[in-house]
Amino acid sequence: MSVQARPANRHGDGHECLHPTAARVGSLPGSSRQIDAARGQAVIAALLLLTLIAAGGLLAGGELRARAHALAHARSVEALATARAALIGYAISYAETHPGEGYGFLPCPDSGNTGSTPIGACGARGTAAVGRLPWRTLGLPELRDGWGECLWYAVAGSVKHNPKPQALNWDSAGQFRLLDPTGRELPVAAADGMAVAVVFSPGPPRPGQTRPATRDSSCAGSASAAADLPHYLDPGHVRTGSGPIEIALHPATLDEEAPNDLAAWIGIDDLFDALRRRRDHATHLDAVLTRSANALAGRLADNRAAWLARHARPLGVLALGVLPSAENLGIAAAQRPVIDDWREQIHFAACTDGSACIGVIRPTPPGERCRAVLAFAGERIRSGPDRQSRLTAAERADPAAWFEGRNVAALRLGAPDFEGAEHFGVADPDHPATTDVIRCLP
């Protein structure tokens, strides 16, 4: 298989952190199971489809060279699967090793052949970065593919830890579009069909690629990933930059001149499906809502009419808006990043006359009367007639892309009737938590 190949630093720590749990995602706090088997194995299945099946066809000829080639492919697939699991582990334990930050961030690639993510930024905000897999940062041994080469790695600007994006949540965009040899898109666990990270096995050198001899310890090559890149990954396949980056995957072959990189990938749903399996995930997000609701209530109490005039639009008896930035809410600087990660999914409504004009229906009666409410959308509905899409600006401007039932009418028409749970919860860790959350504000 060959591989051809989303805003200034929010905190940009750049320091190395070892993750003892990174390679064992199922052992993270609050999680007793491995990453969703159907999701994770879909990627490996695609790898096997494009590599091992093709290599298996070569084995039919009984050639010794073909047997060695197939064995090398199998070892490479195993290394790629290990790296992929470690990256997901890093993302869903990020807040534990980076206090004050949220979850979902992936490390910058190793740019200096040290095994660690570099100190400082890897490119501009929103741009993809490419280099070697930072195995030390991930708490891994030095992974090698079936040909003894260290793994390479590309990360999207929408999830890289330095510089961080303006927001990171379960609707963040991917950047790598994966294609089969006919140009058809391969499945990625994401609404936009694009991966947020790709790990590469470079395979043996092709004509025109010059590599030093593989060493017993430390990765072969120079201290510059940028200089080494064309000698390890196939020409013109993966690159840095903004916008979608196409990665074409080809089946295994014994042709020494054919593209020979292997790849495994991660979609944004892979990260948040794994995060949902943490027992403390719902508690973490509910705390974000509590902090946001308290700050919003404080702003409304200070000077309700003037604040609503700046941050909301009148519709019927309500003033409606999307949660302003954490800075505008007066939230302490150290707590702002996590709030801003989720604010696009948090709307609010307030009675313009200051009365308790809003009725809220709860799953368990009785309901409530409120002067204002904070509404959290939850995860998108991924399938069926009520499927939600939040990809375009037009879609994101429609309340139906975020909310369900009477909440859509409330936010579209200004009807003072909402429904939803008071707290965010995960009813089934194997399925998206789509239930709307409605908080009553004084």
Secondary structure by P-SEA (a helix, b strand, c coil): ccccccccccccccbbbbbcccccccccccccccccccccaaaaaaaaaacaaaaaaaaccccaaaaaaaaaaaaaaaaaaaaaaaaaaaaaacccccccccccccccccccccccccccccccccbbbbccccccccccccccccccbbbbbccccccccccccccccccccccbbbbccccccccccccccccccccccccccccccccccccccccccccccccccccccccccccccccbbbbbbbccccccccbbbbbccccaaaaaaaaaaccaaaaaaaaaaaaaaaaaaaaaaacaaaaaaccccccccbbbbccccccccccccccccccccccccccccccccccccbbbbccccccccccbbbbbbccccccccccccccccccccccccccccaaaaaaaccccbbbbbcccccccccccccbbbbbbcc
